[in-house]
Amino acid sequence: MKCVFVLAAAFVFFTACNKNDNNNTNTINGQDASFLQNASYANHAEIDAGAIAAVKGSYDSVRVFGSLMVTDHGGAQSGLDTLASGLHVTIPSTADSAHVAMATVLQSLSGSVFDTTYIGAQVRDHMAAAALFQQELSTGNNQQLKSYANQYLPVIQMHLQEAQRIQQTLQ
């Protein structure tokens, strides 16, 4: 009889878990929580640095790329804010301290030094963001977050390719 109770309890537990996953409930794992935080930091960093580049870039390509970062990552952050709110998770509303420091450095630079520093950081940041989004797709639990990662990973990869192209022209 004890075995039947344990099996019945296990059935209810797994059915409930399956039902939650299929209904896109608020269930998140550690990867999901980390993804929410780091994706928000990344979006804010791209928005901040992009706004600086849109004004300070000495090449049109750098200024246009900066504006694109503000637009694309602003939209991505808006979607992330909505998801986090629905999941009852608080996410950062600013860039992380390393990117705040980078923005300060960018503010102090000009000309080709600004352009190469900004674009080099964009290549590194978009490589890291692509890895973050791929990790969420591989080990995340929440289907809404995985859908978000799936939607924006191609955009991040396109940004990376464009940053690499600009980097080549600056050398």
N, CA and C atoms as a LAMMPS dump frame, in Angstrom:
ITEM: TIMESTEP
0
ITEM: NUMBER OF ATOMS
513
ITEM: BOX BOUNDS ff ff ff
-5.0000000000000000e+02 5.0000000000000000e+02
-5.0000000000000000e+02 5.0000000000000000e+02
-5.0000000000000000e+02 5.0000000000000000e+02
ITEM: ATOMS id mol type element x y z
1 1 1 N 0.829 -1.194 0
2 1 2 C 0 0 0
3 1 3 C 0.87 1.252 0
4 2 1 N 1.965 1.205 0.756
5 2 2 C 2.881 2.349 0.817
6 2 3 C 3.449 2.642 -0.574
7 3 1 N 3.766 1.594 -1.328
8 3 2 C 4.311 1.744 -2.675
9 3 3 C 3.282 2.403 -3.594
10 4 1 N 2.032 2.044 -3.463
11 4 2 C 0.978 2.637 -4.293
12 4 3 C 0.853 4.127 -3.985
13 5 1 N 0.952 4.473 -2.694
14 5 2 C 0.869 5.889 -2.312
15 5 3 C 2.033 6.676 -2.907
16 6 1 N 3.234 6.121 -2.828
17 6 2 C 4.415 6.789 -3.363
18 6 3 C 4.278 6.958 -4.877
19 7 1 N 3.804 5.922 -5.556
20 7 2 C 3.616 6.025 -7.004
21 7 3 C 2.548 7.059 -7.357
22 8 1 N 1.477 7.079 -6.582
23 8 2 C 0.417 8.063 -6.831
24 8 3 C 0.94 9.477 -6.595
25 9 1 N 1.705 9.659 -5.537
26 9 2 C 2.27 10.98 -5.248
27 9 3 C 3.234 11.392 -6.359
28 10 1 N 4.054 10.466 -6.823
29 10 2 C 4.987 10.764 -7.903
30 10 3 C 4.236 11.136 -9.179
31 11 1 N 3.164 10.411 -9.475
32 11 2 C 2.353 10.708 -10.662
33 11 3 C 1.785 12.124 -10.582
34 12 1 N 1.247 12.491 -9.422
35 12 2 C 0.677 13.831 -9.246
36 12 3 C 1.765 14.883 -9.407
37 13 1 N 2.934 14.632 -8.816
38 13 2 C 4.035 15.586 -8.906
39 13 3 C 4.472 15.781 -10.351
40 14 1 N 4.715 14.683 -11.067
41 14 2 C 5.18 14.807 -12.451
42 14 3 C 4.105 15.366 -13.364
43 15 1 N 2.872 15.065 -13.107
44 15 2 C 1.773 15.628 -13.894
45 15 3 C 1.701 17.129 -13.664
46 16 1 N 1.848 17.545 -12.416
47 16 2 C 1.819 18.97 -12.102
48 16 3 C 2.994 19.687 -12.766
49 17 1 N 4.169 19.075 -12.729
50 17 2 C 5.335 19.69 -13.371
51 17 3 C 5.127 19.8 -14.868
52 18 1 N 4.626 18.741 -15.476
53 18 2 C 4.357 18.766 -16.908
54 18 3 C 3.324 19.818 -17.255
55 19 1 N 2.273 19.893 -16.458
56 19 2 C 1.219 20.866 -16.702
57 19 3 C 1.781 22.281 -16.61
58 20 1 N 2.632 22.542 -15.625
59 20 2 C 3.231 23.862 -15.466
60 20 3 C 4.092 24.221 -16.663
61 21 1 N 4.924 23.252 -17.118
62 21 2 C 5.791 23.533 -18.251
63 21 3 C 4.984 23.809 -19.509
64 22 1 N 3.929 23.054 -19.724
65 22 2 C 3.126 23.234 -20.929
66 22 3 C 2.327 24.526 -20.902
67 23 1 N 2.022 25.037 -19.725
68 23 2 C 1.244 26.262 -19.618
69 23 3 C 2.112 27.499 -19.456
70 24 1 N 3.446 27.338 -19.576
71 24 2 C 4.365 28.473 -19.46
72 24 3 C 4.159 29.235 -18.157
73 25 1 N 4.123 28.528 -17.06
74 25 2 C 3.925 29.188 -15.773
75 25 3 C 5.2 29.889 -15.353
76 26 1 N 5.199 30.333 -14.139
77 26 2 C 6.298 31.128 -13.613
78 26 3 C 7.485 30.294 -13.153
79 27 1 N 7.55 29.029 -13.514
80 27 2 C 8.63 28.166 -13.081
81 27 3 C 9.925 28.541 -13.798
82 28 1 N 10.923 28.907 -13.004
83 28 2 C 12.243 29.201 -13.562
84 28 3 C 13.292 28.444 -12.756
85 29 1 N 14.383 28.102 -13.412
86 29 2 C 15.49 27.463 -12.706
87 29 3 C 16.622 28.472 -12.543
88 30 1 N 17.737 28.028 -12.005
89 30 2 C 18.873 28.927 -11.779
90 30 3 C 19.392 29.541 -13.07
91 31 1 N 19.423 28.755 -14.137
92 31 2 C 19.858 29.268 -15.443
93 31 3 C 18.939 30.392 -15.893
94 32 1 N 17.627 30.21 -15.741
95 32 2 C 16.665 31.238 -16.14
96 32 3 C 16.877 32.533 -15.364
97 33 1 N 17.078 32.41 -14.061
98 33 2 C 17.288 33.596 -13.217
99 33 3 C 18.57 34.321 -13.623
100 34 1 N 19.632 33.56 -13.866
101 34 2 C 20.896 34.141 -14.297
102 34 3 C 20.74 34.807 -15.66
103 35 1 N 20.019 34.15 -16.549
104 35 2 C 19.787 34.704 -17.881
105 35 3 C 19.044 36.038 -17.795
106 36 1 N 17.997 36.094 -17.001
107 36 2 C 17.236 37.341 -16.856
108 36 3 C 18.141 38.486 -16.41
109 37 1 N 18.943 38.228 -15.392
110 37 2 C 19.818 39.268 -14.862
111 37 3 C 20.866 39.69 -15.892
112 38 1 N 21.55 38.723 -16.476
113 38 2 C 22.649 39.047 -17.38
114 38 3 C 22.172 39.609 -18.717
115 39 1 N 21.031 39.147 -19.198
116 39 2 C 20.486 39.715 -20.437
117 39 3 C 20.075 41.169 -20.211
118 40 1 N 19.536 41.465 -19.044
119 40 2 C 19.165 42.838 -18.733
120 40 3 C 20.405 43.728 -18.634
121 41 1 N 21.423 43.244 -17.934
122 41 2 C 22.679 43.995 -17.873
123 41 3 C 23.211 44.264 -19.285
124 42 1 N 23.212 43.236 -20.121
125 42 2 C 23.741 43.366 -21.484
126 42 3 C 22.941 44.378 -22.29
127 43 1 N 21.609 44.293 -22.218
128 43 2 C 20.79 45.254 -22.96
129 43 3 C 21.078 46.689 -22.529
130 44 1 N 21.12 46.915 -21.225
131 44 2 C 21.386 48.269 -20.727
132 44 3 C 22.779 48.759 -21.133
133 45 1 N 23.759 47.86 -21.115
134 45 2 C 25.112 48.237 -21.532
135 45 3 C 25.126 48.645 -23.002
136 46 1 N 24.412 47.894 -23.843
137 46 2 C 24.375 48.208 -25.274
138 46 3 C 23.648 49.522 -25.541
139 47 1 N 22.591 49.769 -24.801
140 47 2 C 21.844 51.019 -24.949
141 47 3 C 22.72 52.204 -24.557
142 48 1 N 23.382 52.097 -23.411
143 48 2 C 24.226 53.193 -22.918
144 48 3 C 25.399 53.478 -23.858
145 49 1 N 26.133 52.427 -24.218
146 49 2 C 27.294 52.615 -25.095
147 49 3 C 26.855 53.049 -26.492
148 50 1 N 25.751 52.498 -26.956
149 50 2 C 25.241 52.869 -28.275
150 50 3 C 24.863 54.337 -28.352
151 51 1 N 24.265 54.85 -27.286
152 51 2 C 23.893 56.268 -27.253
153 51 3 C 25.147 57.152 -27.34
154 52 1 N 26.214 56.725 -26.688
155 52 2 C 27.461 57.484 -26.753
156 52 3 C 28.032 57.415 -28.169
157 53 1 N 28.047 56.214 -28.75
158 53 2 C 28.608 56.03 -30.093
159 53 3 C 27.808 56.786 -31.15
160 54 1 N 26.511 56.864 -30.974
161 54 2 C 25.67 57.566 -31.948
162 54 3 C 26.055 59.036 -32.057
163 55 1 N 26.64 59.554 -30.992
164 55 2 C 27.04 60.97 -30.972
165 55 3 C 28.541 61.135 -31.233
166 56 1 N 29.366 60.293 -30.617
167 56 2 C 30.816 60.495 -30.642
168 56 3 C 31.558 59.752 -31.741
169 57 1 N 30.901 58.815 -32.402
170 57 2 C 31.596 58.062 -33.44
171 57 3 C 32.128 58.98 -34.526
172 58 1 N 33.344 58.714 -34.981
173 58 2 C 33.909 59.565 -36.032
174 58 3 C 33.567 59.043 -37.424
175 59 1 N 33.174 57.812 -37.523
176 59 2 C 32.733 57.229 -38.794
177 59 3 C 31.217 57.062 -38.772
178 60 1 N 30.616 57.251 -39.931
179 60 2 C 29.168 57.044 -40.041
180 60 3 C 28.774 55.646 -39.594
181 61 1 N 29.568 54.647 -39.979
182 61 2 C 29.231 53.261 -39.643
183 61 3 C 29.174 53.052 -38.13
184 62 1 N 30.03 53.712 -37.397
185 62 2 C 30.046 53.587 -35.932
186 62 3 C 28.823 54.291 -35.346
187 63 1 N 28.519 55.466 -35.841
188 63 2 C 27.337 56.2 -35.348
189 63 3 C 26.046 55.441 -35.663
190 64 1 N 25.934 54.91 -36.87
191 64 2 C 24.736 54.151 -37.259
192 64 3 C 24.622 52.888 -36.408
193 65 1 N 25.742 52.21 -36.197
194 65 2 C 25.733 51.006 -35.368
195 65 3 C 25.299 51.346 -33.943
196 66 1 N 25.815 52.44 -33.406
197 66 2 C 25.415 52.866 -32.06
198 66 3 C 23.918 53.107 -31.977
199 67 1 N 23.364 53.785 -32.97
200 67 2 C 21.913 54.03 -32.999
201 67 3 C 21.137 52.725 -33.088
202 68 1 N 21.647 51.792 -33.879
203 68 2 C 21.007 50.48 -34
204 68 3 C 20.984 49.756 -32.654
205 69 1 N 22.07 49.885 -31.89
206 69 2 C 22.134 49.235 -30.578
207 69 3 C 21.072 49.817 -29.642
208 70 1 N 20.904 51.119 -29.677
209 70 2 C 19.9 51.763 -28.826
210 70 3 C 18.512 51.25 -29.195
211 71 1 N 18.213 51.21 -30.476
212 71 2 C 16.895 50.778 -30.94
213 71 3 C 16.645 49.297 -30.664
214 72 1 N 17.569 48.444 -31.123
215 72 2 C 17.349 46.993 -30.998
216 72 3 C 17.371 46.53 -29.55
217 73 1 N 18.347 46.995 -28.785
218 73 2 C 18.44 46.544 -27.393
219 73 3 C 17.39 47.228 -26.515
220 74 1 N 16.939 48.403 -26.918
221 74 2 C 15.817 49.027 -26.209
222 74 3 C 14.557 48.192 -26.352
223 75 1 N 14.288 47.725 -27.564
224 75 2 C 13.14 46.85 -27.789
225 75 3 C 13.29 45.517 -27.073
226 76 1 N 14.499 44.967 -27.109
227 76 2 C 14.758 43.701 -26.422
228 76 3 C 14.562 43.85 -24.917
229 77 1 N 15.019 44.977 -24.371
230 77 2 C 14.863 45.206 -22.933
231 77 3 C 13.395 45.374 -22.559
232 78 1 N 12.651 46.04 -23.396
233 78 2 C 11.222 46.201 -23.137
234 78 3 C 10.537 44.838 -23.05
235 79 1 N 10.87 43.954 -23.979
236 79 2 C 10.316 42.597 -23.94
237 79 3 C 10.763 41.832 -22.716
238 80 1 N 12.02 42.013 -22.323
239 80 2 C 12.54 41.335 -21.137
240 80 3 C 11.871 41.86 -19.872
241 81 1 N 11.654 43.173 -19.818
242 81 2 C 10.946 43.76 -18.673
243 81 3 C 9.557 43.15 -18.519
244 82 1 N 8.866 42.992 -19.626
245 82 2 C 7.523 42.405 -19.604
246 82 3 C 7.563 40.961 -19.113
247 83 1 N 8.511 40.183 -19.626
248 83 2 C 8.649 38.794 -19.18
249 83 3 C 8.965 38.716 -17.692
250 84 1 N 9.922 39.512 -17.243
251 84 2 C 10.323 39.487 -15.831
252 84 3 C 9.159 39.877 -14.941
253 85 1 N 8.41 40.867 -15.346
254 85 2 C 7.248 41.288 -14.565
255 85 3 C 6.24 40.152 -14.447
256 86 1 N 5.98 39.478 -15.544
257 86 2 C 5.049 38.347 -15.527
258 86 3 C 5.539 37.186 -14.682
259 87 1 N 6.855 37.071 -14.568
260 87 2 C 7.447 36.01 -13.747
261 87 3 C 7.664 36.456 -12.307
262 88 1 N 7.336 37.716 -12.024
263 88 2 C 7.51 38.293 -10.684
264 88 3 C 8.969 38.26 -10.256
265 89 1 N 9.847 38.612 -11.211
266 89 2 C 11.288 38.659 -10.969
267 89 3 C 11.754 40.089 -11.218
268 90 1 N 12.546 40.609 -10.302
269 90 2 C 13.115 41.94 -10.467
270 90 3 C 14.439 41.802 -11.208
271 91 1 N 14.586 42.582 -12.27
272 91 2 C 15.826 42.547 -13.041
273 91 3 C 16.491 43.92 -12.994
274 92 1 N 17.787 43.969 -13.297
275 92 2 C 18.512 45.24 -13.24
276 92 3 C 17.919 46.288 -14.193
277 93 1 N 17.997 47.527 -13.769
278 93 2 C 17.512 48.629 -14.598
279 93 3 C 18.67 49.484 -15.111
280 94 1 N 19.889 48.993 -14.913
281 94 2 C 21.089 49.678 -15.392
282 94 3 C 22.084 48.628 -15.877
283 95 1 N 23.147 49.096 -16.497
284 95 2 C 24.243 48.211 -16.868
285 95 3 C 25.001 47.798 -15.606
286 96 1 N 25.759 46.712 -15.706
287 96 2 C 26.597 46.277 -14.587
288 96 3 C 27.769 47.246 -14.425
289 97 1 N 28.47 47.141 -13.318
290 97 2 C 29.527 48.11 -12.986
291 97 3 C 30.656 48.124 -14.017
292 98 1 N 30.993 46.994 -14.592
293 98 2 C 32.066 46.967 -15.599
294 98 3 C 31.669 47.777 -16.835
295 99 1 N 30.404 47.685 -17.223
296 99 2 C 29.958 48.431 -18.404
297 99 3 C 29.695 49.908 -18.093
298 100 1 N 29.353 50.212 -16.864
299 100 2 C 29.242 51.614 -16.467
300 100 3 C 30.641 52.249 -16.55
301 101 1 N 31.643 51.514 -16.089
302 101 2 C 33.018 52.003 -16.177
303 101 3 C 33.445 52.168 -17.635
304 102 1 N 33.053 51.224 -18.486
305 102 2 C 33.386 51.321 -19.911
306 102 3 C 32.725 52.547 -20.535
307 103 1 N 31.496 52.837 -20.16
308 103 2 C 30.807 54.028 -20.668
309 103 3 C 31.55 55.29 -20.262
310 104 1 N 32.09 55.302 -19.049
311 104 2 C 32.874 56.449 -18.586
312 104 3 C 34.137 56.602 -19.431
313 105 1 N 34.788 55.502 -19.71
314 105 2 C 35.981 55.534 -20.562
315 105 3 C 35.599 56.037 -21.954
316 106 1 N 34.528 55.503 -22.518
317 106 2 C 34.104 55.923 -23.856
318 106 3 C 33.827 57.424 -23.91
319 107 1 N 33.246 57.955 -22.851
320 107 2 C 32.956 59.393 -22.808
321 107 3 C 34.229 60.228 -22.904
322 108 1 N 35.338 59.671 -22.431
323 108 2 C 36.597 60.428 -22.414
324 108 3 C 37.388 60.305 -23.716
325 109 1 N 36.961 59.431 -24.609
326 109 2 C 37.703 59.193 -25.85
327 109 3 C 37.084 59.947 -27.018
328 110 1 N 37.867 60.061 -28.087
329 110 2 C 37.34 60.679 -29.309
330 110 3 C 38.093 60.117 -30.512
331 111 1 N 37.572 60.428 -31.689
332 111 2 C 38.227 60.045 -32.935
333 111 3 C 38.347 58.548 -33.121
334 112 1 N 39.432 58.155 -33.768
335 112 2 C 39.627 56.738 -34.093
336 112 3 C 39.837 55.883 -32.843
337 113 1 N 40.38 56.473 -31.786
338 113 2 C 40.555 55.721 -30.534
339 113 3 C 39.177 55.356 -29.965
340 114 1 N 38.255 56.298 -30.014
341 114 2 C 36.891 55.993 -29.579
342 114 3 C 36.306 54.87 -30.429
343 115 1 N 36.385 55.033 -31.75
344 115 2 C 35.77 54.062 -32.657
345 115 3 C 36.302 52.651 -32.425
346 116 1 N 37.619 52.5 -32.358
347 116 2 C 38.188 51.159 -32.195
348 116 3 C 37.889 50.581 -30.81
349 117 1 N 37.89 51.424 -29.796
350 117 2 C 37.579 50.942 -28.445
351 117 3 C 36.124 50.505 -28.363
352 118 1 N 35.221 51.314 -28.878
353 118 2 C 33.792 50.982 -28.852
354 118 3 C 33.495 49.714 -29.644
355 119 1 N 33.991 49.641 -30.866
356 119 2 C 33.68 48.486 -31.716
357 119 3 C 34.341 47.226 -31.159
358 120 1 N 35.541 47.332 -30.627
359 120 2 C 36.179 46.16 -30.004
360 120 3 C 35.348 45.632 -28.846
361 121 1 N 34.822 46.552 -28.041
362 121 2 C 33.958 46.149 -26.923
363 121 3 C 32.672 45.522 -27.437
364 122 1 N 32.151 46.024 -28.549
365 122 2 C 30.922 45.469 -29.117
366 122 3 C 31.12 44.04 -29.603
367 123 1 N 32.259 43.774 -30.202
368 123 2 C 32.558 42.408 -30.641
369 123 3 C 32.6 41.483 -29.43
370 124 1 N 33.336 41.874 -28.401
371 124 2 C 33.44 41.04 -27.192
372 124 3 C 32.075 40.858 -26.522
373 125 1 N 31.336 41.955 -26.37
374 125 2 C 30.044 41.886 -25.682
375 125 3 C 29.027 41.048 -26.442
376 126 1 N 29.03 41.141 -27.761
377 126 2 C 28.067 40.357 -28.525
378 126 3 C 28.454 38.879 -28.586
379 127 1 N 29.736 38.58 -28.509
380 127 2 C 30.158 37.179 -28.397
381 127 3 C 29.67 36.606 -27.062
382 128 1 N 29.84 37.374 -26.01
383 128 2 C 29.386 36.928 -24.683
384 128 3 C 27.865 36.808 -24.645
385 129 1 N 27.158 37.744 -25.258
386 129 2 C 25.696 37.698 -25.275
387 129 3 C 25.204 36.485 -26.061
388 130 1 N 25.842 36.194 -27.183
389 130 2 C 25.444 35.02 -27.965
390 130 3 C 25.605 33.748 -27.128
391 131 1 N 26.701 33.647 -26.398
392 131 2 C 26.919 32.483 -25.536
393 131 3 C 25.859 32.42 -24.432
394 132 1 N 25.514 33.56 -23.856
395 132 2 C 24.485 33.617 -22.817
396 132 3 C 23.143 33.122 -23.349
397 133 1 N 22.757 33.581 -24.522
398 133 2 C 21.476 33.202 -25.105
399 133 3 C 21.482 31.734 -25.523
400 134 1 N 22.603 31.242 -26.028
401 134 2 C 22.707 29.826 -26.374
402 134 3 C 22.608 28.952 -25.127
403 135 1 N 23.208 29.406 -24.033
404 135 2 C 23.131 28.667 -22.772
405 135 3 C 21.693 28.588 -22.281
406 136 1 N 20.951 29.677 -22.407
407 136 2 C 19.543 29.667 -21.997
408 136 3 C 18.758 28.668 -22.843
409 137 1 N 19.022 28.642 -24.119
410 137 2 C 18.32 27.694 -24.988
411 137 3 C 18.659 26.248 -24.63
412 138 1 N 19.891 26.012 -24.196
413 138 2 C 20.327 24.653 -23.864
414 138 3 C 19.847 24.175 -22.502
415 139 1 N 19.91 25.054 -21.489
416 139 2 C 19.667 24.572 -20.129
417 139 3 C 18.594 25.344 -19.369
418 140 1 N 17.971 26.317 -20.02
419 140 2 C 16.879 27.04 -19.362
420 140 3 C 15.661 26.156 -19.201
421 141 1 N 14.777 26.545 -18.294
422 141 2 C 13.576 25.767 -18.015
423 141 3 C 12.319 26.451 -18.539
424 142 1 N 12.246 27.741 -18.39
425 142 2 C 11.018 28.468 -18.709
426 142 3 C 10.882 28.663 -20.222
427 143 1 N 9.768 28.202 -20.77
428 143 2 C 9.562 28.272 -22.217
429 143 3 C 9.455 29.709 -22.729
430 144 1 N 8.916 30.611 -21.939
431 144 2 C 8.829 32.014 -22.365
432 144 3 C 10.22 32.611 -22.524
433 145 1 N 11.109 32.306 -21.587
434 145 2 C 12.474 32.819 -21.662
435 145 3 C 13.248 32.169 -22.805
436 146 1 N 13.008 30.892 -23.028
437 146 2 C 13.659 30.214 -24.142
438 146 3 C 13.166 30.779 -25.472
439 147 1 N 11.9 31.113 -25.545
440 147 2 C 11.361 31.731 -26.762
441 147 3 C 11.986 33.109 -26.984
442 148 1 N 12.143 33.86 -25.91
443 148 2 C 12.802 35.172 -25.983
444 148 3 C 14.231 34.992 -26.503
445 149 1 N 14.962 34.045 -25.912
446 149 2 C 16.344 33.796 -26.333
447 149 3 C 16.39 33.378 -27.799
448 150 1 N 15.463 32.549 -28.205
449 150 2 C 15.402 32.087 -29.593
450 150 3 C 15.084 33.239 -30.546
451 151 1 N 14.255 34.163 -30.103
452 151 2 C 13.886 35.319 -30.927
453 151 3 C 15.057 36.284 -31.105
454 152 1 N 15.81 36.527 -30.031
455 152 2 C 16.851 37.556 -30.074
456 152 3 C 18.246 37.044 -30.393
457 153 1 N 18.498 35.743 -30.302
458 153 2 C 19.827 35.225 -30.637
459 153 3 C 20.228 35.582 -32.076
460 154 1 N 19.36 35.436 -33.071
461 154 2 C 19.764 35.831 -34.426
462 154 3 C 20.08 37.329 -34.543
463 155 1 N 19.41 38.152 -33.784
464 155 2 C 19.681 39.596 -33.795
465 155 3 C 21.074 39.853 -33.223
466 156 1 N 21.383 39.191 -32.119
467 156 2 C 22.703 39.334 -31.497
468 156 3 C 23.792 38.861 -32.461
469 157 1 N 23.545 37.751 -33.13
470 157 2 C 24.527 37.24 -34.083
471 157 3 C 24.72 38.208 -35.256
472 158 1 N 23.639 38.836 -35.699
473 158 2 C 23.731 39.837 -36.762
474 158 3 C 24.528 41.053 -36.272
475 159 1 N 24.276 41.483 -35.035
476 159 2 C 25.037 42.595 -34.458
477 159 3 C 26.528 42.242 -34.4
478 160 1 N 26.832 41.024 -33.994
479 160 2 C 28.221 40.575 -33.904
480 160 3 C 28.884 40.63 -35.278
481 161 1 N 28.209 40.127 -36.285
482 161 2 C 28.776 40.141 -37.637
483 161 3 C 29.01 41.575 -38.123
484 162 1 N 28.066 42.456 -37.842
485 162 2 C 28.216 43.846 -38.262
486 162 3 C 29.355 44.522 -37.501
487 163 1 N 29.461 44.262 -36.204
488 163 2 C 30.559 44.843 -35.418
489 163 3 C 31.904 44.329 -35.936
490 164 1 N 31.984 43.06 -36.271
491 164 2 C 33.222 42.509 -36.817
492 164 3 C 33.556 43.132 -38.175
493 165 1 N 32.535 43.368 -38.987
494 165 2 C 32.744 44.003 -40.289
495 165 3 C 33.291 45.421 -40.098
496 166 1 N 32.679 46.173 -39.179
497 166 2 C 33.141 47.537 -38.911
498 166 3 C 34.559 47.503 -38.354
499 167 1 N 34.819 46.561 -37.473
500 167 2 C 36.157 46.435 -36.892
501 167 3 C 37.202 46.246 -37.98
502 168 1 N 36.885 45.442 -38.984
503 168 2 C 37.818 45.22 -40.102
504 168 3 C 38.1 46.514 -40.873
505 169 1 N 37.071 47.34 -41.037
506 169 2 C 37.259 48.589 -41.785
507 169 3 C 38.065 49.601 -40.991
508 170 1 N 38.062 49.468 -39.666
509 170 2 C 38.794 50.429 -38.826
510 170 3 C 40.274 50.102 -38.724
511 171 1 N 40.66 48.905 -39.099
512 171 2 C 42.072 48.485 -38.95
513 171 3 C 42.923 48.946 -40.093
